[in-house]
Amino acid sequence: VGLSDGLYIQHIEAAALINGGSPSNFEPAKPKLMELKALDVRIFPSNEALAGATPYLRLLSLATGGCMLAREVIDGRSDETLRELAQLNEHIQQAFARDEFALVMERTTAFYQRMFLGSGLDMAWEVVQSLNARINRLRAMTISSAERKSATSQEMAALVDALLRRDADAAEKASRSHIQKAAEIAIGKLSRG
């Protein structure tokens, strides 16, 4: 959930109205605002920053829901597919080590393509491809961050290790953690305008 800082009065007023308050009685707003707080609401410095972040927030929501993909990869897939994913991850990490971020993005796309197609999710991959320009913009924001280089390597190693062990719970957890950490950096950058 994202809100614009400049509209804080309107957010409070809307929360009050939803809970039976009025434009002059904000007290009923508190429970609804506490619900928002529990959702880890993001405050953006301007309406423009919020508008710019909205497509990425939607993508992150889709990606987080898509962590089940890791389970699909394990379910009935050949050891060869899993080894290919491990090799693709090695290629990603090599590009990271050389700070070749365009190559990191290209190889990361190849990794996820193999995950989708290796799981028989051809149509889902077509949908992802239609979003690829936005995904790569988001990816470019995060991979160039100094803290992402070693963190990404560890996160992807955990994911690949879980896939190779065919541990669906660990693969889903590793995937979710990877996406969440990248999302935090992207949202932080977007919220600073």
C-alpha positions as YAML, in Angstrom:
chain: A
units: angstrom
residues:
- id: 1
  name: VAL
  ca: [0.00, 0.00, 0.00]
- id: 2
  name: GLY
  ca: [1.36, 3.43, -0.92]
- id: 3
  name: LEU
  ca: [0.13, 6.87, 0.12]
- id: 4
  name: SER
  ca: [1.22, 10.38, -0.76]
- id: 5
  name: ASP
  ca: [2.57, 12.43, 2.15]
- id: 6
  name: GLY
  ca: [1.05, 15.59, 0.69]
- id: 7
  name: LEU
  ca: [-2.46, 14.16, 1.04]
- id: 8
  name: TYR
  ca: [-2.23, 13.12, 4.70]
- id: 9
  name: ILE
  ca: [-5.30, 15.14, 5.73]
- id: 10
  name: GLN
  ca: [-7.36, 13.51, 2.97]
- id: 11
  name: HIS
  ca: [-6.17, 10.05, 4.08]
- id: 12
  name: ILE
  ca: [-7.18, 10.74, 7.67]
- id: 13
  name: GLU
  ca: [-10.52, 12.20, 6.57]
- id: 14
  name: ALA
  ca: [-11.26, 9.20, 4.31]
- id: 15
  name: ALA
  ca: [-10.40, 6.78, 7.12]
- id: 16
  name: ALA
  ca: [-12.68, 8.73, 9.47]
- id: 17
  name: LEU
  ca: [-15.58, 8.69, 7.00]
- id: 18
  name: ILE
  ca: [-15.18, 4.94, 6.38]
- id: 19
  name: ASN
  ca: [-15.50, 4.33, 10.13]
- id: 20
  name: GLY
  ca: [-18.49, 6.60, 10.73]
- id: 21
  name: GLY
  ca: [-16.63, 9.85, 11.43]
- id: 22
  name: SER
  ca: [-16.88, 13.13, 9.59]
- id: 23
  name: PRO
  ca: [-14.64, 15.85, 8.14]
- id: 24
  name: SER
  ca: [-14.62, 17.40, 11.60]
- id: 25
  name: ASN
  ca: [-14.49, 14.16, 13.65]
- id: 26
  name: PHE
  ca: [-11.25, 12.28, 12.93]
- id: 27
  name: GLU
  ca: [-11.33, 10.04, 16.01]
- id: 28
  name: PRO
  ca: [-12.94, 7.07, 14.17]
- id: 29
  name: ALA
  ca: [-10.04, 7.16, 11.68]
- id: 30
  name: LYS
  ca: [-7.56, 5.66, 14.12]
- id: 31
  name: PRO
  ca: [-8.60, 1.96, 13.79]
- id: 32
  name: LYS
  ca: [-8.55, 2.15, 9.97]
- id: 33
  name: LEU
  ca: [-5.18, 3.92, 9.98]
- id: 34
  name: MET
  ca: [-3.80, 1.24, 12.31]
- id: 35
  name: GLU
  ca: [-4.95, -1.37, 9.76]
- id: 36
  name: LEU
  ca: [-2.94, 0.49, 7.11]
- id: 37
  name: LYS
  ca: [0.07, 0.61, 9.40]
- id: 38
  name: ALA
  ca: [-0.14, -3.18, 9.82]
- id: 39
  name: LEU
  ca: [0.01, -3.51, 6.02]
- id: 40
  name: ASP
  ca: [3.43, -1.79, 6.05]
- id: 41
  name: VAL
  ca: [2.09, 1.22, 4.17]
- id: 42
  name: ARG
  ca: [4.69, 3.20, 2.24]
- id: 43
  name: ILE
  ca: [4.61, 7.00, 2.37]
- id: 44
  name: PHE
  ca: [5.77, 8.68, -0.83]
- id: 45
  name: PRO
  ca: [6.99, 12.30, -0.80]
- id: 46
  name: SER
  ca: [4.67, 13.43, -3.60]
- id: 47
  name: ASN
  ca: [1.75, 12.38, -5.76]
- id: 48
  name: GLU
  ca: [4.21, 12.07, -8.66]
- id: 49
  name: ALA
  ca: [6.44, 9.67, -6.72]
- id: 50
  name: LEU
  ca: [3.40, 7.57, -5.80]
- id: 51
  name: ALA
  ca: [2.21, 7.52, -9.42]
- id: 52
  name: GLY
  ca: [5.68, 6.45, -10.54]
- id: 53
  name: ALA
  ca: [5.84, 3.70, -7.95]
- id: 54
  name: THR
  ca: [2.38, 2.23, -8.54]
- id: 55
  name: PRO
  ca: [3.29, 0.00, -11.53]
- id: 56
  name: TYR
  ca: [6.25, -1.39, -9.60]
- id: 57
  name: LEU
  ca: [4.19, -1.99, -6.49]
- id: 58
  name: ARG
  ca: [1.79, -4.01, -8.66]
- id: 59
  name: LEU
  ca: [4.67, -5.97, -10.19]
- id: 60
  name: LEU
  ca: [6.08, -6.72, -6.74]
- id: 61
  name: SER
  ca: [2.68, -7.91, -5.62]
- id: 62
  name: LEU
  ca: [2.50, -10.25, -8.62]
- id: 63
  name: ALA
  ca: [6.05, -11.45, -8.02]
- id: 64
  name: THR
  ca: [5.43, -12.18, -4.36]
- id: 65
  name: GLY
  ca: [2.36, -14.19, -5.30]
- id: 66
  name: GLY
  ca: [4.50, -15.86, -7.95]
- id: 67
  name: CYS
  ca: [6.82, -17.42, -5.39]
- id: 68
  name: MET
  ca: [4.80, -20.55, -5.95]
- id: 69
  name: LEU
  ca: [6.76, -20.83, -9.21]
- id: 70
  name: ALA
  ca: [9.64, -22.27, -7.21]
- id: 71
  name: ARG
  ca: [7.33, -25.09, -6.15]
- id: 72
  name: GLU
  ca: [6.29, -25.68, -9.76]
- id: 73
  name: VAL
  ca: [9.94, -26.01, -10.84]
- id: 74
  name: ILE
  ca: [10.50, -28.78, -8.32]
- id: 75
  name: ASP
  ca: [7.30, -30.65, -9.05]
- id: 76
  name: GLY
  ca: [8.16, -33.31, -11.58]
- id: 77
  name: ARG
  ca: [10.98, -31.42, -13.30]
- id: 78
  name: SER
  ca: [14.08, -33.13, -14.53]
- id: 79
  name: ASP
  ca: [17.39, -32.91, -12.75]
- id: 80
  name: GLU
  ca: [18.70, -31.46, -16.03]
- id: 81
  name: THR
  ca: [16.39, -28.42, -15.73]
- id: 82
  name: LEU
  ca: [17.53, -27.88, -12.16]
- id: 83
  name: ARG
  ca: [21.19, -28.15, -13.18]
- id: 84
  name: GLU
  ca: [20.57, -25.64, -15.99]
- id: 85
  name: LEU
  ca: [19.13, -23.21, -13.44]
- id: 86
  name: ALA
  ca: [22.21, -23.65, -11.27]
- id: 87
  name: GLN
  ca: [24.46, -22.96, -14.26]
- id: 88
  name: LEU
  ca: [22.41, -19.90, -15.26]
- id: 89
  name: ASN
  ca: [22.73, -18.59, -11.71]
- id: 90
  name: GLU
  ca: [26.52, -19.03, -11.89]
- id: 91
  name: HIS
  ca: [26.52, -16.92, -15.06]
- id: 92
  name: ILE
  ca: [24.48, -14.22, -13.29]
- id: 93
  name: GLN
  ca: [26.93, -14.14, -10.39]
- id: 94
  name: GLN
  ca: [29.91, -13.92, -12.76]
- id: 95
  name: ALA
  ca: [28.37, -10.86, -14.42]
- id: 96
  name: PHE
  ca: [27.66, -9.36, -10.98]
- id: 97
  name: ALA
  ca: [31.32, -9.87, -9.99]
- id: 98
  name: ARG
  ca: [32.37, -7.82, -13.03]
- id: 99
  name: ASP
  ca: [29.69, -5.13, -12.39]
- id: 100
  name: GLU
  ca: [28.21, -5.87, -15.82]
- id: 101
  name: PHE
  ca: [24.67, -4.95, -14.85]
- id: 102
  name: ALA
  ca: [23.19, -5.14, -18.37]
- id: 103
  name: LEU
  ca: [24.50, -8.70, -18.58]
- id: 104
  name: VAL
  ca: [23.13, -9.45, -15.10]
- id: 105
  name: MET
  ca: [19.67, -8.39, -16.31]
- id: 106
  name: GLU
  ca: [19.97, -10.41, -19.52]
- id: 107
  name: ARG
  ca: [21.08, -13.54, -17.64]
- id: 108
  name: THR
  ca: [18.46, -13.07, -14.93]
- id: 109
  name: THR
  ca: [15.79, -12.95, -17.62]
- id: 110
  name: ALA
  ca: [17.19, -16.21, -19.04]
- id: 111
  name: PHE
  ca: [17.10, -17.77, -15.54]
- id: 112
  name: TYR
  ca: [13.43, -16.93, -15.03]
- id: 113
  name: GLN
  ca: [12.57, -17.93, -18.58]
- id: 114
  name: ARG
  ca: [14.02, -21.37, -17.85]
- id: 115
  name: MET
  ca: [12.09, -21.54, -14.58]
- id: 116
  name: PHE
  ca: [8.79, -20.78, -16.31]
- id: 117
  name: LEU
  ca: [9.29, -22.84, -19.45]
- id: 118
  name: GLY
  ca: [10.90, -25.71, -17.54]
- id: 119
  name: SER
  ca: [7.74, -25.83, -15.46]
- id: 120
  name: GLY
  ca: [5.44, -25.89, -18.47]
- id: 121
  name: LEU
  ca: [4.19, -22.39, -17.72]
- id: 122
  name: ASP
  ca: [4.57, -21.07, -21.27]
- id: 123
  name: MET
  ca: [1.55, -18.77, -21.11]
- id: 124
  name: ALA
  ca: [2.67, -17.29, -17.78]
- id: 125
  name: TRP
  ca: [6.09, -16.59, -19.34]
- id: 126
  name: GLU
  ca: [4.36, -14.72, -22.19]
- id: 127
  name: VAL
  ca: [2.65, -12.50, -19.61]
- id: 128
  name: VAL
  ca: [5.98, -11.88, -17.86]
- id: 129
  name: GLN
  ca: [7.59, -10.97, -21.19]
- id: 130
  name: SER
  ca: [4.90, -8.36, -21.79]
- id: 131
  name: LEU
  ca: [5.95, -6.75, -18.49]
- id: 132
  name: ASN
  ca: [9.67, -7.15, -19.09]
- id: 133
  name: ALA
  ca: [10.43, -3.46, -19.74]
- id: 134
  name: ARG
  ca: [9.02, -2.53, -16.33]
- id: 135
  name: ILE
  ca: [10.58, -5.53, -14.64]
- id: 136
  name: ASN
  ca: [14.00, -4.60, -16.04]
- id: 137
  name: ARG
  ca: [13.59, -0.97, -14.95]
- id: 138
  name: LEU
  ca: [12.89, -2.18, -11.44]
- id: 139
  name: ARG
  ca: [15.74, -4.68, -11.64]
- id: 140
  name: ALA
  ca: [18.14, -1.96, -12.82]
- id: 141
  name: MET
  ca: [17.22, 0.12, -9.76]
- id: 142
  name: THR
  ca: [18.03, -2.69, -7.38]
- id: 143
  name: ILE
  ca: [21.02, -4.51, -8.88]
- id: 144
  name: SER
  ca: [23.15, -1.39, -9.06]
- id: 145
  name: SER
  ca: [22.79, -0.90, -5.29]
- id: 146
  name: ALA
  ca: [25.99, -1.75, -3.46]
- id: 147
  name: GLU
  ca: [24.17, -3.82, -0.84]
- id: 148
  name: ARG
  ca: [22.46, -5.99, -3.47]
- id: 149
  name: LYS
  ca: [25.58, -7.56, -4.97]
- id: 150
  name: SER
  ca: [26.46, -9.95, -2.14]
- id: 151
  name: ALA
  ca: [22.87, -10.20, -0.90]
- id: 152
  name: THR
  ca: [21.58, -11.27, -4.31]
- id: 153
  name: SER
  ca: [24.32, -13.85, -4.62]
- id: 154
  name: GLN
  ca: [23.37, -15.38, -1.25]
- id: 155
  name: GLU
  ca: [19.63, -15.23, -1.97]
- id: 156
  name: MET
  ca: [19.94, -16.85, -5.37]
- id: 157
  name: ALA
  ca: [22.33, -19.48, -4.00]
- id: 158
  name: ALA
  ca: [19.72, -20.35, -1.36]
- id: 159
  name: LEU
  ca: [17.02, -20.62, -4.04]
- id: 160
  name: VAL
  ca: [19.11, -22.79, -6.36]
- id: 161
  name: ASP
  ca: [20.25, -24.99, -3.47]
- id: 162
  name: ALA
  ca: [16.63, -25.55, -2.43]
- id: 163
  name: LEU
  ca: [15.66, -26.34, -6.03]
- id: 164
  name: LEU
  ca: [18.49, -28.86, -6.38]
- id: 165
  name: ARG
  ca: [17.44, -30.51, -3.11]
- id: 166
  name: ARG
  ca: [13.82, -30.41, -4.33]
- id: 167
  name: ASP
  ca: [12.81, -28.71, -1.10]
- id: 168
  name: ALA
  ca: [9.67, -26.82, -2.15]
- id: 169
  name: ASP
  ca: [9.21, -25.02, 1.18]
- id: 170
  name: ALA
  ca: [12.79, -23.75, 1.22]
- id: 171
  name: ALA
  ca: [12.59, -22.75, -2.47]
- id: 172
  name: GLU
  ca: [9.42, -20.76, -1.91]
- id: 173
  name: LYS
  ca: [10.91, -19.12, 1.20]
- id: 174
  name: ALA
  ca: [14.13, -18.22, -0.63]
- id: 175
  name: SER
  ca: [12.19, -16.82, -3.58]
- id: 176
  name: ARG
  ca: [9.94, -14.74, -1.32]
- id: 177
  name: SER
  ca: [12.94, -13.41, 0.63]
- id: 178
  name: HIS
  ca: [14.78, -12.46, -2.56]
- id: 179
  name: ILE
  ca: [11.78, -10.58, -3.95]
- id: 180
  name: GLN
  ca: [11.03, -8.86, -0.65]
- id: 181
  name: LYS
  ca: [14.59, -7.57, -0.20]
- id: 182
  name: ALA
  ca: [14.75, -6.27, -3.77]
- id: 183
  name: ALA
  ca: [11.32, -4.67, -3.28]
- id: 184
  name: GLU
  ca: [12.46, -2.84, -0.16]
- id: 185
  name: ILE
  ca: [15.36, -1.27, -2.05]
- id: 186
  name: ALA
  ca: [13.23, -0.34, -5.08]
- id: 187
  name: ILE
  ca: [10.46, 1.16, -2.96]
- id: 188
  name: GLY
  ca: [13.04, 3.06, -0.91]
- id: 189
  name: LYS
  ca: [14.54, 4.55, -4.07]
- id: 190
  name: LEU
  ca: [11.12, 5.38, -5.52]
- id: 191
  name: SER
  ca: [9.91, 6.97, -2.29]
- id: 192
  name: ARG
  ca: [12.92, 9.30, -2.23]
- id: 193
  name: GLY
  ca: [11.80, 10.54, -5.63]
...
